Amino acid sequence: MRHPEIAEERESWVMDRTTAILEGRAQDVAVGLHRAATRKQLGQSERKPVDKAADYIDNNQERLQYDQALVYGLPRRSTGKRGSVSDERSATIPA
């Protein structure tokens, strides 16, 4: 697994995977993390956080269907508080 040293590269790496999840490719991200850890032959302690992240993504795919949520017009982000439907709609990022 490539672990970028430069902050901008790390941010780009994370954003690429985040975008893939938001586009409905969570399974691909989880598999890619596992494969990258195997290819790099990470030791058990190095691999543990990678596997934990990949397992989280894999185990929560049903909750990570953001591409489907957007199709149905659900909010893209939350205000962090519970409110009425109109409150949630006003909290979405403009399309």
Backbone as numpy.savetxt, mean C-alpha at the origin, in Angstrom:
# Nx Ny Nz CAx CAy CAz Cx Cy Cz
16.49 -7.45 -2.61 15.63 -6.28 -2.61 16.53 -5.05 -2.61
16.24 -4.14 -3.45 17.01 -2.90 -3.53 16.55 -2.00 -2.42
17.48 -1.52 -1.63 17.15 -0.62 -0.52 17.85 0.70 -0.79
17.19 1.62 -1.45 17.82 2.87 -1.87 18.41 3.65 -0.70
19.57 4.21 -0.93 20.26 4.99 0.10 19.82 6.45 0.10
19.45 6.96 -1.03 19.06 8.37 -1.15 17.58 8.50 -0.82
17.25 9.49 -0.01 15.87 9.67 0.46 14.88 9.76 -0.69
15.22 10.46 -1.75 14.31 10.60 -2.88 14.04 9.25 -3.54
15.06 8.42 -3.63 14.89 7.09 -4.22 14.02 6.21 -3.33
14.22 6.32 -2.01 13.37 5.55 -1.08 11.93 5.98 -1.21
11.71 7.28 -1.28 10.34 7.79 -1.41 9.72 7.32 -2.71
10.46 7.33 -3.78 9.96 6.86 -5.07 9.62 5.37 -5.01
10.46 4.58 -4.36 10.24 3.14 -4.22 8.93 2.88 -3.47
8.74 3.60 -2.37 7.52 3.45 -1.57 6.31 3.92 -2.37
6.42 5.03 -3.05 5.29 5.56 -3.82 4.91 4.61 -4.96
5.88 3.97 -5.59 5.57 3.00 -6.65 4.71 1.86 -6.11
5.07 1.35 -4.94 4.30 0.26 -4.35 2.95 0.74 -3.83
2.91 1.92 -3.27 1.64 2.50 -2.80 0.69 2.70 -3.96
1.20 3.22 -5.06 0.38 3.43 -6.25 -0.16 2.09 -6.76
0.68 1.07 -6.76 0.23 -0.25 -7.21 -0.92 -0.75 -6.33
-0.82 -0.55 -5.02 -1.89 -0.97 -4.11 -3.16 -0.18 -4.41
-3.02 1.13 -4.60 -4.19 1.97 -4.89 -4.83 1.62 -6.22
-4.06 1.06 -7.14 -4.58 0.64 -8.44 -5.13 -0.78 -8.42
-5.17 -1.40 -7.24 -5.74 -2.74 -7.13 -4.75 -3.87 -7.30
-3.48 -3.57 -7.19 -2.46 -4.61 -7.39 -1.76 -4.97 -6.08
-2.53 -5.05 -4.98 -1.96 -5.37 -3.67 -1.27 -6.73 -3.68
-1.90 -7.72 -4.31 -1.31 -9.07 -4.37 0.05 -9.02 -5.04
0.17 -8.26 -6.11 1.46 -8.14 -6.81 2.52 -7.55 -5.89
2.15 -6.55 -5.11 3.09 -5.92 -4.19 3.54 -6.92 -3.13
2.59 -7.64 -2.54 2.93 -8.63 -1.50 3.87 -9.70 -2.05
3.53 -10.24 -3.22 4.38 -11.27 -3.84 5.75 -10.69 -4.16
5.79 -9.48 -4.67 7.06 -8.84 -5.01 7.95 -8.64 -3.80
7.36 -8.26 -2.67 8.16 -8.09 -1.45 8.76 -9.43 -1.00
7.94 -10.47 -0.99 8.45 -11.80 -0.61 9.56 -12.26 -1.55
9.33 -12.10 -2.85 10.33 -12.55 -3.83 11.63 -11.76 -3.71
11.51 -10.45 -3.52 12.71 -9.62 -3.40 13.53 -10.02 -2.18
12.86 -10.32 -1.07 13.57 -10.74 0.14 14.27 -12.08 -0.09
13.63 -12.97 -0.83 14.23 -14.26 -1.13 15.43 -14.09 -2.06
15.26 -13.29 -3.12 16.35 -13.05 -4.07 17.58 -12.45 -3.39
17.33 -11.53 -2.48 18.43 -10.87 -1.79 19.02 -11.75 -0.69
18.37 -12.87 -0.42 18.81 -13.83 0.60 18.96 -13.16 1.96
17.92 -12.42 2.33 17.94 -11.76 3.62 17.92 -12.78 4.74
18.65 -12.48 5.81 18.61 -13.32 6.99 17.26 -13.18 7.67
16.99 -14.07 8.62 15.68 -14.09 9.28 15.34 -12.75 9.92
16.29 -12.13 10.60 15.99 -10.86 11.28 15.78 -9.72 10.27
16.53 -9.74 9.16 16.34 -8.72 8.13 15.03 -8.92 7.38
14.67 -10.17 7.21 13.49 -10.50 6.43 12.18 -10.30 7.20
12.25 -10.36 8.52 11.03 -10.32 9.33 10.14 -9.11 9.03
10.67 -7.86 8.97 9.77 -6.73 8.67 9.23 -6.75 7.24
10.00 -7.31 6.30 9.54 -7.41 4.92 8.37 -8.39 4.85
8.55 -9.56 5.48 7.49 -10.56 5.49 6.26 -10.04 6.23
6.48 -9.30 7.30 5.35 -8.75 8.07 4.54 -7.80 7.19
5.21 -6.94 6.46 4.51 -5.99 5.57 3.79 -6.74 4.45
4.48 -7.69 3.84 3.87 -8.45 2.75 2.68 -9.27 3.24
2.81 -9.88 4.41 1.71 -10.65 4.98 0.52 -9.76 5.31
0.80 -8.56 5.82 -0.29 -7.61 6.12 -1.06 -7.28 4.84
-0.33 -6.97 3.80 -0.96 -6.64 2.51 -1.77 -7.83 2.02
-1.16 -9.01 2.07 -1.82 -10.22 1.59 -3.07 -10.54 2.41
-2.98 -10.43 3.72 -4.09 -10.76 4.60 -5.22 -9.73 4.59
-4.94 -8.53 4.09 -5.94 -7.46 4.11 -6.33 -7.00 2.71
-6.15 -7.86 1.73 -6.47 -7.48 0.35 -7.91 -7.01 0.19
-8.81 -7.62 0.93 -10.21 -7.24 0.83 -10.42 -5.78 1.26
-9.63 -5.33 2.20 -9.72 -3.94 2.68 -8.91 -2.98 1.82
-8.08 -3.51 0.95 -7.18 -2.68 0.15 -7.66 -2.53 -1.29
-8.93 -2.65 -1.52 -9.48 -2.54 -2.87 -9.86 -1.09 -3.19
-8.86 -0.22 -3.10 -9.11 1.20 -3.32 -9.58 1.49 -4.74
-9.09 0.72 -5.70 -9.52 0.91 -7.08 -11.03 0.71 -7.19
-11.56 -0.27 -6.50 -13.01 -0.53 -6.53 -13.77 0.54 -5.76
-13.20 1.00 -4.66 -13.86 2.05 -3.88 -14.02 3.31 -4.72
-13.01 3.64 -5.49 -13.08 4.84 -6.33 -14.11 4.70 -7.43
-14.27 3.49 -7.96 -15.28 3.24 -8.99 -16.67 3.58 -8.45
-16.90 3.24 -7.18 -18.20 3.48 -6.55 -18.30 4.87 -5.93
-17.28 5.69 -6.11 -17.33 7.06 -5.63 -17.13 7.24 -4.14
-16.54 6.24 -3.50 -16.29 6.36 -2.07 -15.15 7.34 -1.82
-15.07 7.90 -0.64 -14.03 8.89 -0.35 -12.63 8.33 -0.54
-11.75 9.19 -1.00 -10.36 8.80 -1.20 -9.54 8.96 0.07
-10.02 9.77 0.98 -9.33 9.92 2.26 -10.35 10.29 3.31
-9.93 10.17 4.52 -10.82 10.42 5.65 -10.34 11.64 6.41
-11.25 12.28 7.11 -10.87 13.42 7.95 -10.35 12.95 9.30
-10.45 11.65 9.55 -10.03 11.12 10.83 -11.13 11.17 11.87
-12.29 11.66 11.49 -13.43 11.69 12.41 -14.62 11.09 11.71
-15.54 10.61 12.47 -16.75 10.07 11.90 -17.75 11.19 11.75
-18.38 11.21 10.61 -19.36 12.26 10.38 -20.42 11.79 9.43
-21.18 12.73 8.97 -22.24 12.40 8.03 -21.64 12.11 6.66
-22.47 11.58 5.79 -22.03 11.31 4.43 -21.54 12.58 3.77
-22.24 13.69 3.98 -21.81 14.94 3.36 -20.46 15.39 3.90
-20.18 15.12 5.19 -18.87 15.44 5.74 -17.78 14.63 5.04
-18.06 13.34 4.82 -17.07 12.49 4.16 -16.87 12.89 2.72
-17.92 13.26 2.04 -17.76 13.69 0.63 -16.92 14.96 0.55
-17.09 15.85 1.50 -16.31 17.09 1.45 -14.86 16.85 1.80
-14.55 15.69 2.40 -13.19 15.39 2.78 -12.41 14.70 1.68
-13.04 14.40 0.56 -12.34 13.70 -0.51 -11.46 14.66 -1.29
-10.45 14.08 -1.90 -9.57 14.85 -2.77 -10.33 15.08 -4.06
-10.32 16.29 -4.58 -11.03 16.53 -5.84 -10.48 15.66 -6.96
-11.38 15.18 -7.81 -10.96 14.32 -8.93 -10.31 15.12 -10.02
